[in-house]
Amino acid sequence: MMEICREHVDHPSAWKASDSTSPDDYAFDIGPKHYAAFDAALETIRRQELSLDDIEKEHFAVPQIADDLAQLFDEIQNGRGFVLIRGFPLDRYSEEDLGLIYWGIGTHMGIGVSQSVMGDRLGHVMDHSHNDPNARAYRNKQDLSLHTDLSEIVSLFSLATAKSGGLSQFSSVVSIHNEILKNHPEYLEPLYTGFRYYRAGEEEPGENPVTPWNVPVLAYQEGLISARYVRSYLENGAEVLGQSLSELERRALDYFDEVAKREDIVLEFLIEPGQVVFQNNYVVLHARSAFEDDVEAGYRRHLLRLWLDVPNGRPAPKEMHLHAGPGIMRQADKRPSGEGTAYKAHLES
């Protein structure tokens, strides 16, 4: 049994939506000195004829703004756990150049990893459900419940918004933990014990469709609380295994969800075009409301996405990882469906 934190945690990452009076509380604005740094870095990339996959930190040297990037990284890792960066000029750069800039900033925070079996290290969050009804969450338009992704840092860069909907929500894991400790400490043990997770059909060759180990929802290591949470994955895992969640486990998960989306806890806003969010997946949950595009009228929601592995990053148990390596291995014969053959077979049985 993993160690359980049974003390209230007072830390910048234990924030609530009710603490903020304005986006200025968690935003960072970029301006001319940043654009100049981006211009110089792009010129170097073009001169060296580098593709996005070639670009590492040394190729995106931006000494003029290095202190700013270090400050942002520190806020993500040691402070609030997320930042909103405002002011990327969409009319100054092409979409390709924006992707290179975004990737380059990411190299100063971690290593970009594959986000699906497609091998997409720079993801495109768009609705593809019209031609792929079983598309995984980032490729459909449905609302998403609060969850974490599978990397240490996740980031979204808004290029265009939908005709309606598509608001992002964020909740502090540490604040949720504090509320559970205060009101229902009996729920901590099942959350720390964790659950076996369905790998959504993206398991690597030779891997079981369900993790052989329990993935803890909450963990406490080196004095830090971390989370890994995708409720549908853990419920599907139990179904594929022919198991049922206990009454205590279900109550614990329900209360975790209830607190996470409580009005005073969850922060909700639209990531406007030209804005970027970076967040630490171990300390911040995120979600999205359903949205509707109107392509003919010029409205199609489009965000770029990064998953970043952080070497020597936040201490968290290895059991929080669903796969052997960082990210999700590319497999040319698969598509990210969110269903997978094992769960589909279970439903048909």
Buried (B, 14 or more C-beta within 10 A) or exposed (E): EBEBBEEEBEBEBBBBBEBBEEEEEBBBEBEEEBBEBBBBBBEBBEEEEBEBEEBEBEBBBBEEBEEBBEBBBEBBBBBBBBBBBBBBEEEEBEEEBBBBBBBBBBBBBBBBBBBBBBBBBBBBBBBBEEEBEBBBBBBBBEBBBBBBBBBBBBBBBBBBBBBBBBBBBBBBBBBBBBBBBEEBEEBBBBBBBBBBBBBBBBBEEEBEBBBEBBBBBBBBBEEBBBBBBBBBBBBBBBBBBEEEBEEEBEBBBEBBBEBBBBEEBBBBBBBEBBBBBBBBBBBBBBBBBBBEBEEEEEBBBBBBBBBBBBEEBBEBBEBBBBBEEBBBBEBEEBBBBBBBEBBEEBEEE
